[in-house]
Amino acid sequence: MLEYIGIKRFKTLLDVNFPLNSLNVFSGLNGMGKSSVIQVLLLLRQSYEKNALASKGLLLNGDYVHLGTGVDALSISGDTDTINFIFKWQESVESINFDFGYEQDSDLLPIIDFHADTEFSSLSLFNNHFRYLDADRLGPQNNHQLSEYHIRDLNSLGNHGEYTVHFIAMNGLNDLNISHLQHKNAVAGTLLANIEAWMSDISPGIRIKATAQPKFNSATLSYSFVQGNETTSEFKPQNVGFGLSYVLPVVTSILSAKYGDMLIIENPESHLHPAGQAVMGRLCALAAHNGVQLIIESHSDHFLNGVRVAVKDDIISSDKVALFFLQRSSEANNHASNVIYPKIDSDGRIDQWPEGFFDEWDNQLDRLL
């Protein structure tokens, strides 16, 4: 498990530290640096995949991130033209330290120095225990892409969830890798049965049919719904709620995870009713308690409250949850974010509520009363 990230002089992250845990939730106003933290991990991953990380440097444009050139990566408030990342994994005795140089118009930042006492391939960020889901996921589609390479060799649903339907078609009848993720109402211990059960907490009685059609190089998805003792006819994804197709990759990725996996998910709550957003917080907490490391960016107080209730209900221990609130002042002398670390106690209570930290409900309610 990744235990610590230190970042210096990368975009608005002038000098910040993140002691990570099993479930990590990043929040803050827009433009505060939440996505930049995730980009650091993705930049390392894509540089490693192209065999550039240790020998050449940091690839700013690739399969995960298109950042631009050096001028887009270096903090405008730094005192030197280098970018530094420090990481600590449970599996490593020592930290892994990267120093990258600066070339304004290049999309490769040259490696100046790095130290590692562990093979990268043994760490979740660099092997097939890694999954990433972008905030820009696919919505309802008539046809979905096929890729046995991504599903079997990379254990990936695609950065946008584009291979989710094919993944379900291939693996839906397999048992969950982590049996403790089974929903209490699931009719079986299979992946598909549990996707349906968890998503029934979002849209009651939902049933999912995923079919791969290799002859046409596509996969199809349809939904039906339990209605009393019957089940409705099948509906195209375009004819049911947009949020169902949008969240399907998230639910599938979590439920198909293995112990030791690292999942980076941006805005898992997008396009869901508040009740569904809370369900996603609860599911993420359950997965984190059972050996999956999740790094989440979220703007949802309902998602956070789902996590808090999960702590109170003993689904996850409070000491396995880390909250990070990033903020930046326009009145400061430099363009740099700082980090506040709210803590959750065993009753789900949070010890501090800095301005902008999921407080807008109260702000608006105060004006109404």
N, C-alpha and C positions, 0 to 999 in steps of 0.2 A: 504494500500500500504506500502511496505517496504521502509523506508526512509533512512536508514543508516546501514552500516556494518563496524564494526571495527574488525580487525584480528591481533592477536599477536602470534608470534612464531609457526606458521603453515607453514611448508615447507619453501619456499623462502619468505614468507610474514611475516617478522619479526615484523613490526609495521606499518600497513597501514590502511587507512580510505577511505570509499567510500560513499559519500553522493548521494544517488540514486534518480532517477526520474521515469517518466513514461516509457521512452525509454532509455535504458542503453547499451552503446556499449563499449566493452572491446577489446583493441587491444594491440599489442606489438610483438616483435620478439618471435621466438619459445623459450620455456623454461623460460619465464619471470614471470609466475604465473597467467596467465589469467584463465586457467582451474582450478587452485587451488582455486580461488575465488568461482567459480561455485561448486567445490567439497565441500566447507564449507557448502553451502546450502543443497546439496544432502546428506551429512553426517548427518546433523540434521534431514532431512526428513526421511531417512531410520532408524535412531535410534528411532525416534518418532513412526514410523509405527510398530516397534518391541517392543514397550512399554518399551524401555530401557533408553530414553533420560534423564528423570528427576530422575529416581531411580537408574540407573546403570552407564550410561555414553554414550560415543560416539562409535558407532559400525563402525569400519573402513571398513568392508566388508559386502556387502548386495546387495539389488536389484538395487541400483543406482551407487554405487562406490565400487570397489575392490582396496583398497589402500595398503593393506599389514598389517604391524604391527606398533607399536608405533615408532620404529626407522625411519619409512618411513614418519611419520606425523610431528614429532617435528623438528623445525628449527635447523640446525647445528650451527647457529650463536647466539642462544638465551643465556641469562644469567641465566635463571631458567628453570626447567623441567616442565613447565606448558604451556598449550595452552589456549588462551582466545579469546572468541568471544563476541562481543557486537552488538545488533540489536535494531533498533528503528522503530516501526510501527506507522502509522497514528492513528491506533485504540488504541494504548497504551499511557497512560500518561507518563510512565517511560520506560527506556531502559530495554531490557532483556539481562542479563549478564551471560555467561557460563564460568566456569573455569574447565578444565579437567587436570587430572594428567597424568603421563607418566609411561608406562610399556613397556619396549623395545621390548619384544617378544610377546606381547598380541595384539589381534585385537580389544580389548575393552579398551578405555581410561576412567578411572574412573572419575565420576563427583565429583568434590571437592566442588563446590558451584554454585548455580544459583539463580537468582532472576527474577521473572516475576509477573506483576500485571494483566496479561490477560491470559485467557484460550488459550492454543495452538490451540485448534480446531477452534477458531474464526479467525485465521490468515491464509492467503492464502498459505503460505509455507507448512502448516500442514493439509490442508483439500482438498476437491475436486475442489477447484479453482486453483489447481496447475497442470502444465504439463511440462514435460521435454523431449526434443529431443536431443539425443546424436549426435555427429558428425559422428558416425559410423552407418548411417541409411541403411535400406535395399535398394538395387538396384532392377532392374527388376527381377521378379519372375514368375514362372508358376502358383504357388499356394500360397495363403496368409493365415495366421493363423486367426482363429475365437476366439473371447472371449467376450461373452456378459458381463461377470463380469468386465473386464477392461473398456468396453465401457459404460455400464449402471451404474455400481456401483462406479467405480473409475474415470469416465469421462476422460479416458486415451486412447491415440493412441499407447501406448507402448513406451518404452524409445528409441527404434530403429525405430519407426513408423510401427511396424509389424502388428498392427491392423487397419491401415489406410483404407485399402480396405473394410474391414468389417464395419468400422465406416461409410464410405460413403454409403455403401449398405443399412445400417439401417437408416441413417439420411439425406441422400442426398436430399430428397424431403421436408425436414423441412425448414421453413424460417430461415434466419440468426437471431442469438440472438441479434446482434448489426446491425441494419438496415443500419447504416452509412458506413458499410464496403462493401455495394453493389457496384459493378463495374458499370460504366456508360453504358457498352455494354451488361450487363447481361440480358438474355431474361426473367428472373423471379427473385424473391427475395429469392429463395431457395439456400441451401448450394451448391448443385451440379452445378446449373447454374452459381453461382459466382466463384466456383473453376475453371470451364471451362473458364469463362471470364477473370479472372486474369491470368490463365496459357496460355491463348491465347496471352497475352502480351509477353510471353516467347516463345511460339511456335504457330504461327497464326492458328486460326480455330480449335483448338484441341477440341475433344469431348471425354468424359470419360464414360466407362460403368463398374460399380462395381457390382458384383453379389455374394451373399452369398449362399453357398451350405452346409447347416447343415448336410445333409445326409452323406456327404464326409468330414465333419469337415474342410472345406476350403472355401476360397473366391477367385474369379478370377477377373482379371482386363484386360481391353482392351482399346485401343485408336483408334479413327477414326478422320478424318479431313474434315472440310468444304472445298469444292473445287468448287467455282462458286455457282451454284444453287443446287449442289449435295453434298452428303457426301460420303467419301470413305468407302470401306469395313473396317472391324475391324482388327487391328494389335495387335499382342502380344507385351507386354512391351519390350521384348528382341529385337524387330525389329524397335523400335523408339529410340530417343535419351535417353541415360542413365540418363541424368540430369532430365528428366521429372519425372521418378519414384522416383528419389532421393529427389526432391523438393516437391513432392506431399504431404508427411506428414507435411511439414512446412506450405504450403498454407492451407491445411485442418485444421491444429491446430489453425492457426490465425483466419480463417474465422468462425470457429465454437466456438470461445471463447465467454465468457460471461463477462459482466462488473465486474471488480474486480478480474479477473483471473490473475495469475502470470504464464508467459511462459518463460522458460529458453531454449534457442535454440543455439546450437553450429553450427557455420558456415552455416547459412541459404543459403549462396550463392554458396555452393559447386556444382561443375560440371555444372554451368550455364554460358552461353555467357554473356559478360559484360552488355549487355542491360537487360538481365534477372536478373542479380545481382542488378542492379539499381532498377528494379521493386520490388525486395524483400525489399530493403531499404524503398521504398515508402509505401509498404503495412504495414510494421512494424510501420512506423511513423503514418499511418492512424489509426491502431489499438490502438497504445499508446495514441493518441489524444482522443480516444473514450472509455477510461477507462480500458484498458488492460495494465498491467505492463509487459514489455519485458526486459529480461536480455540476451544480445546477445554477443557472442564471434565471431569476424570476422577479417579476414585478407584482406578484399576486399575494395580497394579504390572506386570501383564502387558502392558497397553497401553504403558506407559512403556518396558518392555523391548523391545517391538516397535520403538519409535522408536530406542532405543539400538542395536539390532542393525542397523537401517536405516542409521544413521550409520556403523557399523563396516563395513557392506557397500557403502559409498559410494553408497547410494541418495539420501541427502541429506547435505549438508555440515553439520558441527556448528555452524557460524556462522549457519545458517538456522533454528536451533531455540532457543526461549526457554522456560525453565521458571520458574514462579512458585509459591512455596509460601507460603500465607497462614497466619498463626498469631495467636493472641490469648491472653494470660495472664489468668486470673481473679484473679491477685494484683496486677495493674497498677492504677495509680490511675485510669485511664480505660478506657472500653469501646471499644477501638480495635484494629484489626488492624495487624500489620506484615508486611512482605514480605521473603522471603529468595529469592535468585536463584541456585539451583544451576546449574552449567555442565556441559555434556557435551563431552568431548574427542573427537578423531577416532577413537579406539578404542571409543567408546561408554561410557567411564567417566565417572562423576559426581564432581565435586570436593568436595561436602559433602553430608552426610546429616543434616539437623536432625531432632530428635525428632519423630516423627509423619509424616515424609516417606517413605512407602512402606516402612516398616521393620517392619511387623507380622509378616511372615513370619519374620524373624530373631528378633523378640521371642518369638513362640510356640515357635519351634524351640529357642531357648535353654532354655526351660522343659521341653522334652521330652528334652533331652540330659543 
